[in-house]
Amino acid sequence: MDAAEIEATAAAFEAAAARGEYFPQDWADRLAIDDAYRILLARLRLRGVERVGWKVGLTARAIQEQFGVHEPVFGCLLADGLKQSGYVFRRNELIEPGFENELCIVLGCDVPPGAAREQVAAAVARIHPAFEIIETRGDLTRQLALALADNAQQKAFVVGPPVGPEALPELSEVEARVRINGAEVATGRGDAVLGHPFNAVVWLAAKVAKFGERVRAGDTIMSGSFTRQFPLNRGDRVECAFGGIGAVAATVV
């Protein structure tokens, strides 16, 4: 697609979403992945929303197996999606919601395309224990391109208290323990995220450069989940403790 086609398609996707059709059926099986990313970025420009960073998704093997994909994806984090630990979501305001346990990485310096993991480590200002709240607004497994044009399931991100770079443990060895309503449902380690959570930022910096974007100082980046994705039901209290980093919690009513 050329630039004019991208803008026109982005406007059509926005109109469809306003009608509650998040995966426009006219585009099923027709959209290239790279064009889907361009449509997403164009949609955000049309809305005039504040983008505060990026999400990297489908990083853990458990997630890739869950959705039948073989490489990460990216989406955008918006200012109105940021919530603090303990936030209470209303189930009737969410569309088939779920959550993933992740690290939220905030950068103090730019990360250029081609950066090594050590450069990412040097660029980190702080890291938060976090949840990504996702919505299943269509069939990601069968229509990945439509899911990417719809911002890769992103709804919100919930962050706990930050840890500075001087106090961080070895992230590849950090264990995440996930609880739903007090019962432990999963554990995972940081090396499930592309071998190391900072590798998600390395991948992201290279990927978004193909679309004229950069990973910059001040960006907030969700690393990708340590475990598989879990659904969120009314009445759920979800918690995740990241060893040596801290914990994050949220509730649905």
BAFI-3210 file (N, C-alpha, C; in Angstrom, 3 decimals, decimal comma, padded with zeros to 6 digits):
// residues 253
n [1|2|3|4|5|6|7|8|9|10|11|12|13|14|15|16|17|18|19|20|21|22|23|24|25|26|27|28|29|30|31|32|33|34|35|36|37|38|39|40|41|42|43|44|45|46|47|48|49|50|51|52|53|54|55|56|57|58|59|60|61|62|63|64|65|66|67|68|69|70|71|72|73|74|75|76|77|78|79|80|81|82|83|84|85|86|87|88|89|90|91|92|93|94|95|96|97|98|99|100|101|102|103|104|105|106|107|108|109|110|111|112|113|114|115|116|117|118|119|120|121|122|123|124|125|126|127|128|129|130|131|132|133|134|135|136|137|138|139|140|141|142|143|144|145|146|147|148|149|150|151|152|153|154|155|156|157|158|159|160|161|162|163|164|165|166|167|168|169|170|171|172|173|174|175|176|177|178|179|180|181|182|183|184|185|186|187|188|189|190|191|192|193|194|195|196|197|198|199|200|201|202|203|204|205|206|207|208|209|210|211|212|213|214|215|216|217|218|219|220|221|222|223|224|225|226|227|228|229|230|231|232|233|234|235|236|237|238|239|240|241|242|243|244|245|246|247|248|249|250|251|252|253]
n.u [000,833|000,431|001,164|-001,193|-003,167|-002,797|-003,583|-006,283|-007,267|-006,775|-008,603|-010,960|-010,813|-010,996|-013,602|-014,999|-014,351|-015,672|-018,223|-018,141|-016,841|-013,994|-012,187|-012,280|-014,257|-014,105|-011,437|-010,304|-007,865|-006,514|-004,635|-001,329|001,337|003,231|001,844|-000,273|000,929|001,582|-000,961|-001,964|-000,274|-001,040|-003,729|-003,544|-002,450|-004,603|-006,458|-005,193|-004,037|-002,051|000,899|002,790|004,676|005,676|004,501|005,838|004,979|004,078|006,463|007,389|007,927|005,787|003,601|003,800|003,307|000,712|-000,697|000,101|002,254|005,478|007,273|008,048|005,739|004,725|003,001|001,288|001,571|-000,670|-001,307|-003,643|-003,944|-002,374|-002,203|-002,129|-000,735|-003,106|-005,329|-008,801|-010,708|-013,653|-015,668|-017,679|-016,795|-014,826|-013,597|-013,793|-011,519|-008,045|-004,881|-001,319|001,831|004,482|007,557|007,829|009,579|011,292|012,850|015,840|017,459|017,865|017,409|019,021|018,330|019,768|021,149|022,934|022,266|023,572|023,675|020,989|020,643|022,210|020,669|018,408|016,126|014,384|012,568|009,435|007,382|004,742|001,462|000,039|-003,040|-005,180|-007,416|-009,551|-010,474|-011,004|-010,048|-006,982|-005,212|-005,974|-006,178|-003,852|-002,757|-004,937|-005,281|-002,927|-003,264|-005,239|-003,969|-002,696|-004,078|-003,870|-005,022|-004,695|-002,138|-000,713|001,133|003,542|005,499|008,596|011,932|015,268|018,055|020,407|019,693|018,708|018,094|019,616|018,023|017,302|017,103|015,093|012,220|008,812|005,774|002,546|-000,659|-004,112|-006,908|-005,705|-004,652|-001,867|-001,085|000,778|004,294|007,196|010,278|012,610|014,202|012,481|011,559|012,569|015,106|016,199|014,764|015,654|016,299|013,921|013,650|015,835|014,985|012,661|013,630|014,977|012,860|010,781|012,099|011,906|009,535|009,788|009,995|011,330|012,939|012,858|014,304|012,507|010,462|008,094|008,171|006,662|007,673|006,856|005,349|006,150|004,954|002,223|-000,779|-003,593|-007,161|-009,403|-011,824|-014,994|-014,797|-012,252|-009,099|-005,918|-002,472|001,061|004,260|007,512|010,626|012,985|012,298|009,589|006,014|002,784|-000,679|-004,153|-007,720|-010,908|-014,213]
n.v [-001,198|002,268|005,528|007,079|005,120|003,759|005,725|006,055|003,486|003,295|005,203|003,909|001,631|002,886|003,878|001,463|000,390|002,190|001,323|-000,969|-003,042|-004,527|-006,080|-005,699|-007,379|-007,187|-007,059|-009,422|-011,919|-010,482|-008,563|-007,417|-007,987|-005,890|-003,706|-003,689|-002,777|-000,177|000,858|000,805|002,784|004,991|005,170|005,960|008,483|009,723|009,782|011,450|010,816|010,448|008,826|006,850|004,945|001,567|-001,783|-005,018|-008,014|-011,544|-012,846|-014,860|-018,394|-019,914|-018,223|-017,886|-020,494|-020,703|-019,047|-019,762|-018,590|-017,313|-015,267|-012,139|-009,346|-005,883|-003,259|-000,251|001,831|003,832|007,016|007,114|004,513|003,830|002,531|002,337|-000,070|-002,140|-001,157|-001,055|-002,645|-002,453|-005,029|-004,885|-002,915|-003,891|-005,896|-009,190|-009,773|-010,221|-011,027|-010,417|-011,130|-008,980|-007,091|-003,612|-001,380|001,601|004,096|006,030|007,018|007,257|004,352|003,117|001,671|-001,527|-001,583|-003,147|-005,548|-004,668|-001,937|-001,302|-001,939|000,081|002,238|002,180|003,684|003,001|000,173|-001,404|-003,793|-005,396|-005,651|-006,431|-005,526|-007,085|-007,196|-009,450|-008,852|-009,969|-012,712|-013,468|-015,545|-016,530|-014,227|-012,448|-010,096|-008,300|-008,116|-006,780|-004,325|-003,456|-002,752|-004,881|-006,274|-004,608|-002,945|-001,777|-000,949|-001,984|-000,855|-001,547|-000,380|001,256|000,052|001,087|001,098|000,449|-001,293|-003,600|-007,098|-009,938|-010,036|-012,144|-014,259|-013,713|-014,692|-014,985|-015,126|-016,014|-015,257|-015,978|-014,933|-015,694|-018,223|-019,894|-019,879|-019,994|-019,995|-018,272|-017,433|-014,725|-015,312|-016,460|-014,506|-013,940|-014,827|-012,849|-010,051|-007,514|-008,067|-007,861|-005,131|-004,604|-005,994|-004,511|-001,880|-002,245|-003,153|-001,141|000,887|000,314|001,410|004,086|004,968|005,557|004,272|005,947|008,158|008,298|006,704|004,155|000,716|-002,336|-005,553|-008,060|-011,222|-013,357|-015,774|-017,815|-016,252|-015,202|-015,425|-012,826|-012,594|-011,488|-010,456|-011,410|-011,242|-010,426|-011,131|-010,610|-011,542|-010,522|-011,800|-010,095|-007,669|-006,753|-006,445|-006,596|-005,785|-006,256|-005,823|-007,093|-006,078]
n.w [000,000|-000,741|000,747|000,733|000,477|002,878|004,753|004,034|004,524|007,241|008,187|007,487|009,117|011,604|011,480|011,353|013,879|015,510|015,134|016,509|015,257|015,267|013,918|010,816|008,526|005,788|005,325|006,084|005,809|003,889|004,449|004,622|006,973|007,451|006,386|008,168|010,549|009,689|009,277|011,906|013,142|011,641|012,374|015,049|014,704|013,447|015,524|017,290|019,739|022,766|022,579|024,698|024,657|023,913|023,318|023,444|022,109|022,215|022,912|024,653|024,547|025,443|025,002|022,215|021,365|022,325|020,623|018,110|016,639|015,494|015,903|017,594|018,136|017,777|019,555|020,550|023,432|025,178|026,736|028,303|029,058|031,193|034,408|037,994|040,314|041,959|040,781|039,954|037,651|035,629|034,649|032,706|031,057|029,529|026,803|026,392|028,271|029,277|030,871|031,046|032,522|033,004|032,566|032,935|031,234|031,508|029,679|029,878|027,976|024,386|022,302|019,701|016,404|015,909|018,255|020,941|023,584|025,878|025,504|025,759|028,478|029,612|028,987|030,540|032,750|034,840|036,156|036,291|038,027|036,293|034,736|031,597|030,347|028,254|025,405|023,759|020,842|018,482|016,321|016,963|016,337|013,799|012,303|012,360|011,236|011,235|013,974|014,686|013,391|015,014|017,295|018,601|020,654|022,885|025,810|028,413|030,866|033,870|036,594|039,136|042,015|041,124|040,307|040,404|038,050|039,385|041,374|040,292|039,898|038,169|035,222|033,517|035,208|036,952|038,697|038,031|039,765|039,447|040,604|040,902|042,480|044,884|044,419|043,149|039,753|037,754|036,981|035,849|034,139|033,557|031,355|029,599|027,972|025,109|025,794|027,407|029,048|028,080|025,475|024,147|023,811|022,188|019,872|019,323|018,783|016,372|014,781|014,740|013,446|010,782|010,110|010,255|012,868|016,206|019,152|022,067|024,589|027,617|026,721|027,490|027,846|027,423|028,187|027,237|028,001|030,818|031,090|029,837|028,514|030,501|031,058|032,222|034,659|035,992|039,341|039,782|041,423|040,606|040,841|040,673|041,584|041,171|041,521|043,469|042,361|042,694|043,221|041,568|041,236|040,408|040,050|039,039|038,723]
ca.u [000,000|001,139|000,795|-002,600|-003,985|-002,698|-004,417|-007,688|-007,619|-006,814|-009,883|-012,008|-010,719|-011,526|-015,060|-015,487|-014,233|-016,746|-019,428|-017,909|-016,219|-012,570|-011,489|-013,190|-014,277|-013,692|-009,985|-009,861|-006,965|-006,074|-003,745|000,055|001,738|003,849|000,783|-001,050|001,632|001,439|-002,345|-002,038|000,357|-001,888|-004,940|-003,230|-002,321|-005,953|-007,104|-004,491|-003,817|-000,665|001,592|003,845|005,662|005,458|004,423|006,349|004,132|004,387|007,899|007,652|007,538|004,442|002,637|003,842|002,591|-000,704|-001,336|000,545|003,114|006,888|008,109|007,339|004,992|004,671|001,839|001,556|001,011|-001,259|-001,274|-004,824|-003,919|-001,512|-002,885|-001,244|-001,048|-004,302|-006,436|-010,005|-011,350|-015,038|-015,742|-018,574|-016,116|-013,756|-014,026|-013,097|-010,195|-007,066|-003,702|-000,001|002,772|005,586|008,297|007,622|010,918|011,259|014,172|016,389|018,210|017,429|017,987|018,979|018,269|021,070|021,750|023,128|021,574|024,301|023,247|019,667|020,848|022,734|019,641|017,250|015,960|013,733|011,743|008,279|006,588|003,583|000,520|-000,655|-004,441|-005,478|-008,792|-009,673|-011,503|-011,120|-009,286|-005,568|-004,530|-006,285|-006,122|-002,822|-002,602|-006,027|-004,994|-001,878|-003,877|-006,087|-003,034|-002,148|-004,866|-003,579|-006,074|-004,146|-000,986|-000,766|002,515|003,866|006,582|009,759|013,271|016,283|018,992|021,453|019,160|018,078|018,715|019,823|016,636|017,022|016,881|013,962|011,059|007,491|004,794|001,243|-001,776|-005,476|-007,733|-004,899|-004,105|-000,796|-001,486|001,908|005,575|008,025|011,522|012,897|014,795|011,399|011,331|013,638|016,378|016,431|013,797|016,222|016,291|012,677|013,906|016,717|014,128|011,741|014,334|015,223|011,600|010,019|012,857|011,410|008,310|010,110|009,874|012,516|012,762|013,470|014,323|011,166|009,514|007,722|008,129|006,245|008,666|006,324|004,994|006,993|004,161|001,118|-001,825|-004,724|-008,386|-009,835|-013,252|-015,558|-014,469|-010,861|-007,965|-004,720|-001,237|002,290|005,470|008,740|011,680|013,989|011,802|008,395|004,744|001,741|-001,990|-005,323|-008,985|-012,016|-015,534]
ca.v [000,000|003,545|006,328|007,492|003,941|003,506|006,704|005,761|002,249|003,621|005,868|002,885|000,827|003,696|003,906|000,145|000,256|002,989|000,494|-002,181|-004,075|-004,259|-006,828|-005,551|-008,612|-006,902|-007,162|-010,738|-012,653|-009,608|-007,505|-007,788|-007,620|-004,556|-002,714|-003,622|-001,859|001,189|001,261|001,118|004,078|006,020|005,297|006,757|009,880|010,233|010,027|012,489|010,365|010,525|007,545|006,964|003,894|000,409|-003,130|-006,119|-009,149|-012,863|-013,047|-016,124|-019,578|-020,335|-017,359|-018,203|-021,752|-020,464|-018,358|-020,318|-017,661|-017,660|-014,094|-011,119|-008,276|-004,679|-002,389|001,056|002,161|005,169|007,638|006,806|003,117|003,629|002,380|001,962|-001,334|-002,065|-000,582|-001,873|-002,568|-002,885|-006,066|-004,507|-001,938|-004,613|-006,845|-010,482|-009,360|-011,131|-010,313|-011,008|-010,621|-008,426|-005,967|-002,334|-000,779|003,019|004,449|007,356|007,398|006,622|003,060|003,146|000,356|-002,173|-001,550|-004,414|-005,630|-003,858|-000,551|-001,194|-001,908|001,394|003,250|002,000|004,605|002,255|-000,954|-001,676|-005,007|-004,903|-006,458|-005,878|-005,914|-007,227|-007,513|-010,303|-008,178|-010,754|-013,953|-013,167|-016,692|-016,650|-012,920|-011,697|-008,749|-007,463|-007,874|-005,760|-003,043|-003,134|-002,493|-006,089|-006,615|-003,731|-002,152|-000,982|-001,556|-001,725|-000,898|-001,459|000,554|001,035|-000,259|001,718|000,144|000,028|-002,297|-004,684|-008,423|-010,446|-010,155|-013,439|-015,222|-013,292|-015,584|-014,381|-016,057|-015,452|-015,752|-015,523|-015,174|-016,323|-019,512|-019,766|-020,522|-020,120|-019,348|-018,125|-016,709|-013,672|-015,810|-016,835|-013,347|-013,859|-015,066|-011,774|-008,990|-006,422|-008,446|-007,354|-003,747|-004,714|-006,347|-003,406|-000,754|-002,583|-003,341|000,090|001,726|000,022|002,191|005,487|005,289|005,330|004,034|007,184|008,461|008,545|005,662|003,053|-000,476|-003,592|-006,500|-009,349|-011,994|-014,455|-017,005|-017,678|-015,271|-015,726|-014,623|-012,061|-012,730|-010,650|-010,926|-011,852|-010,441|-011,023|-010,628|-011,242|-011,139|-010,711|-011,900|-009,041|-006,442|-006,308|-007,076|-005,785|-006,404|-005,597|-006,482|-006,876|-006,156]
ca.w [000,000|-000,653|001,918|000,643|000,767|004,315|005,460|003,758|005,217|008,673|008,436|007,399|010,335|012,705|011,336|011,728|015,331|016,112|015,041|017,275|014,424|015,464|012,873|009,673|007,746|004,407|005,243|006,527|004,907|002,791|004,915|004,918|008,329|007,476|006,192|009,406|011,449|009,173|009,540|013,337|013,415|011,027|013,192|016,237|014,255|013,205|016,818|018,015|021,107|023,232|022,701|025,713|024,479|023,054|023,875|022,639|022,407|021,662|023,105|025,331|023,770|025,867|024,306|020,791|021,175|022,602|019,496|016,841|015,896|015,632|016,111|018,376|017,472|018,607|019,596|021,143|024,739|025,183|028,062|029,112|029,458|032,357|035,691|039,085|040,980|042,782|040,007|039,845|036,342|035,547|033,611|031,609|030,212|028,854|025,780|026,535|028,732|029,839|031,360|030,927|033,516|032,228|033,120|032,260|031,158|031,164|029,183|030,122|026,771|023,148|021,907|018,238|015,756|015,896|019,587|021,638|024,867|026,845|025,299|026,375|029,932|029,971|028,707|031,420|033,883|035,921|035,736|037,149|037,835|035,538|033,969|030,439|030,219|026,826|025,005|022,581|020,035|017,262|016,332|016,709|015,752|012,369|011,641|013,076|010,676|011,744|015,386|014,776|013,035|016,168|018,405|019,206|021,845|024,011|026,437|029,509|031,524|035,298|037,058|040,548|042,335|040,266|040,800|039,582|037,432|040,323|042,305|039,550|039,835|036,815|034,762|032,896|036,275|037,791|038,631|038,207|040,338|039,119|041,421|040,627|043,669|045,910|043,997|042,167|038,501|036,829|037,255|034,660|034,347|032,590|030,111|028,670|027,097|024,109|026,448|028,385|028,734|027,287|024,059|023,567|023,405|021,013|018,726|019,055|018,172|014,971|014,051|014,487|012,518|009,431|009,910|010,484|014,287|017,023|020,583|022,561|026,018|028,139|026,296|028,367|027,004|028,039|027,689|026,821|029,184|031,290|031,009|028,891|028,816|031,268|030,985|033,393|034,888|037,041|040,678|039,893|041,875|040,026|041,428|040,223|042,301|040,411|042,515|043,471|041,727|043,395|042,858|040,947|041,440|039,830|040,371|038,103|039,400]
c.u [000,872|000,570|-000,678|-003,531|-003,961|-003,614|-005,898|-008,137|-007,688|-008,135|-011,033|-012,003|-011,258|-013,048|-015,660|-015,442|-015,320|-018,080|-019,292|-017,325|-014,715|-011,692|-012,376|-013,122|-013,916|-012,194|-009,458|-009,042|-006,426|-004,929|-002,353|000,437|002,333|002,813|-000,080|-000,388|001,473|000,027|-002,522|-001,467|-000,470|-003,164|-004,680|-003,037|-003,698|-006,657|-006,460|-004,209|-002,337|-000,101|002,748|004,889|005,142|005,225|005,088|005,563|004,628|005,879|008,215|007,192|006,132|003,360|002,616|003,115|001,093|-001,412|-000,799|001,371|004,571|007,815|007,332|006,542|005,097|003,318|002,241|000,882|000,540|-001,350|-002,460|-004,890|-003,113|-002,329|-001,863|-001,702|-002,198|-005,511|-007,589|-010,655|-012,803|-015,192|-016,610|-017,979|-014,976|-014,340|-013,190|-011,667|-009,323|-005,885|-002,451|000,902|004,066|006,409|008,022|008,930|010,775|012,680|014,570|017,163|017,591|018,104|017,901|018,795|019,664|021,771|021,892|022,403|022,251|023,943|021,854|019,814|021,322|021,699|018,485|017,266|015,353|012,923|010,649|007,813|005,261|002,700|000,185|-002,072|-004,765|-006,981|-008,750|-010,820|-011,725|-010,188|-007,833|-004,880|-004,753|-006,123|-005,115|-002,695|-003,709|-005,813|-003,933|-002,418|-004,783|-005,251|-002,738|-002,761|-004,702|-004,807|-005,510|-002,877|-000,925|000,643|002,594|005,010|007,851|011,009|014,263|017,302|020,060|020,997|018,562|018,825|019,014|018,456|016,324|016,700|015,710|012,791|009,788|006,535|003,421|000,166|-003,091|-006,327|-006,989|-004,258|-003,023|-001,149|-000,329|003,153|006,345|009,269|011,741|013,505|013,750|011,127|012,543|015,022|016,718|015,450|014,367|016,304|015,006|012,870|014,846|015,885|013,252|012,433|014,601|013,928|010,920|010,768|012,407|010,173|008,518|010,003|011,188|012,109|013,561|013,469|012,919|010,150|009,324|007,519|007,722|007,013|008,092|006,237|005,990|006,283|003,098|000,138|-002,972|-005,957|-008,641|-011,342|-013,709|-015,262|-013,030|-009,976|-006,710|-003,489|-000,057|003,444|006,673|009,903|012,726|013,544|010,568|007,158|003,783|000,421|-003,064|-006,546|-009,996|-013,325|-016,641]
c.v [001,255|004,358|006,723|006,318|003,597|004,454|006,404|004,504|002,480|004,288|004,862|001,985|001,585|003,731|002,562|-000,044|001,040|002,255|-000,788|-003,324|-003,815|-004,991|-006,764|-006,748|-008,402|-007,102|-008,510|-011,422|-011,799|-008,688|-008,051|-007,272|-006,207|-003,463|-002,587|-002,681|-000,402|001,720|001,615|002,498|005,226|006,233|006,161|008,221|010,495|010,594|011,175|012,131|010,459|009,117|007,715|005,861|002,756|-000,845|-004,079|-007,351|-010,424|-013,160|-014,399|-017,301|-020,041|-019,520|-017,691|-019,508|-021,576|-019,895|-018,799|-019,376|-017,940|-016,448|-013,070|-010,165|-007,035|-004,005|-001,108|001,190|003,613|005,696|007,223|005,338|002,848|003,609|001,960|000,647|-001,162|-001,536|-001,576|-001,619|-003,020|-003,839|-005,638|-003,425|-002,573|-005,624|-008,113|-010,274|-010,508|-010,327|-011,133|-010,361|-010,215|-007,460|-004,741|-001,557|000,671|003,456|005,870|007,886|006,719|005,257|002,984|001,754|-000,227|-002,173|-002,961|-004,378|-004,763|-002,385|-000,320|-001,086|-000,528|002,498|003,211|003,013|003,894|001,124|-001,170|-003,114|-004,598|-006,029|-005,708|-006,416|-005,924|-007,442|-008,394|-009,774|-008,881|-011,953|-013,676|-014,316|-016,762|-015,345|-012,018|-010,274|-007,820|-007,153|-006,783|-004,384|-002,538|-003,029|-003,722|-006,410|-005,619|-002,958|-001,221|-001,656|-001,042|-001,872|-000,801|-000,497|000,227|000,635|000,411|000,716|-000,374|-001,106|-003,502|-006,003|-008,793|-010,810|-011,505|-014,496|-014,860|-014,251|-014,786|-015,451|-015,399|-016,096|-015,155|-015,935|-016,013|-017,637|-019,297|-020,557|-020,694|-019,498|-019,268|-017,332|-015,692|-014,167|-016,360|-015,725|-013,182|-014,056|-014,065|-010,647|-007,831|-006,769|-008,009|-005,922|-003,715|-005,003|-005,164|-002,268|-001,012|-002,617|-002,014|001,033|001,507|000,838|003,666|005,925|005,000|005,036|005,103|007,265|008,830|007,517|004,615|001,822|-001,681|-004,730|-007,684|-010,252|-013,106|-015,799|-016,826|-016,609|-015,951|-014,835|-013,901|-012,154|-011,790|-011,272|-011,365|-010,785|-011,135|-010,331|-011,315|-010,659|-011,506|-010,684|-010,801|-007,734|-005,910|-006,962|-006,058|-006,542|-005,592|-006,443|-006,159|-007,046|-006,057]
c.w [000,000|000,503|001,897|000,954|002,254|005,084|005,255|004,499|006,720|009,034|008,397|008,630|011,542|012,664|011,742|013,241|016,054|016,079|015,860|016,475|014,420|014,459|011,615|008,722|006,285|004,213|005,732|005,436|003,767|003,173|005,208|006,305|008,366|007,262|007,447|010,415|010,988|009,415|011,007|013,629|012,824|011,830|014,427|015,870|014,024|014,509|017,577|019,459|021,472|023,381|023,679|025,574|023,642|023,877|022,899|023,065|021,764|021,754|023,722|024,478|024,138|025,180|022,819|020,493|021,380|021,377|018,134|016,001|016,250|015,751|016,938|017,481|018,350|018,508|020,299|022,500|024,710|026,609|028,914|029,525|030,712|033,647|036,749|039,707|041,958|042,045|039,899|038,487|036,455|034,360|032,443|030,708|029,409|027,875|025,904|027,046|029,224|030,349|031,124|031,967|032,817|033,077|032,266|032,359|030,710|030,830|029,558|028,941|025,555|022,992|020,388|017,654|015,662|017,236|020,146|022,981|025,931|026,711|025,881|027,884|030,372|029,804|029,698|032,562|035,084|035,307|036,771|036,959|037,213|035,026|032,689|030,463|028,732|026,627|023,761|021,743|018,694|017,389|015,957|015,990|014,248|011,611|012,366|012,547|011,176|013,219|015,548|014,398|014,148|017,452|019,247|020,572|022,999|024,481|027,490|030,010|032,951|035,853|038,577|040,773|041,547|041,041|039,852|039,073|038,387|041,247|041,600|039,730|038,384|036,232|034,130|033,944|037,182|037,600|038,883|038,711|040,220|039,986|040,919|041,823|044,717|045,533|042,943|040,909|037,525|037,435|035,944|034,996|033,248|031,306|029,155|027,662|026,180|024,715|027,532|028,052|027,923|025,802|023,372|023,075|022,195|019,762|018,332|018,324|016,694|014,171|013,738|013,550|011,075|009,086|010,252|011,925|015,000|018,463|021,305|024,084|026,474|027,728|027,389|027,488|027,841|027,366|026,934|028,045|029,507|031,146|029,926|029,374|029,567|031,066|032,300|033,502|035,994|038,415|040,860|040,539|041,379|040,593|040,749|041,012|041,445|041,396|042,384|042,867|042,458|042,822|042,263|041,113|040,741|040,141|039,289|038,866|038,367]
res [m|d|a|a|e|i|e|a|t|a|a|a|f|e|a|a|a|a|r|g|e|y|f|p|q|d|w|a|d|r|l|a|i|d|d|a|y|r|i|l|l|a|r|l|r|l|r|g|v|e|r|v|g|w|k|v|g|l|t|a|r|a|i|q|e|q|f|g|v|h|e|p|v|f|g|c|l|l|a|d|g|l|k|q|s|g|y|v|f|r|r|n|e|l|i|e|p|g|f|e|n|e|l|c|i|v|l|g|c|d|v|p|p|g|a|a|r|e|q|v|a|a|a|v|a|r|i|h|p|a|f|e|i|i|e|t|r|g|d|l|t|r|q|l|a|l|a|l|a|d|n|a|q|q|k|a|f|v|v|g|p|p|v|g|p|e|a|l|p|e|l|s|e|v|e|a|r|v|r|i|n|g|a|e|v|a|t|g|r|g|d|a|v|l|g|h|p|f|n|a|v|v|w|l|a|a|k|v|a|k|f|g|e|r|v|r|a|g|d|t|i|m|s|g|s|f|t|r|q|f|p|l|n|r|g|d|r|v|e|c|a|f|g|g|i|g|a|v|a|a|t|v|v]
***
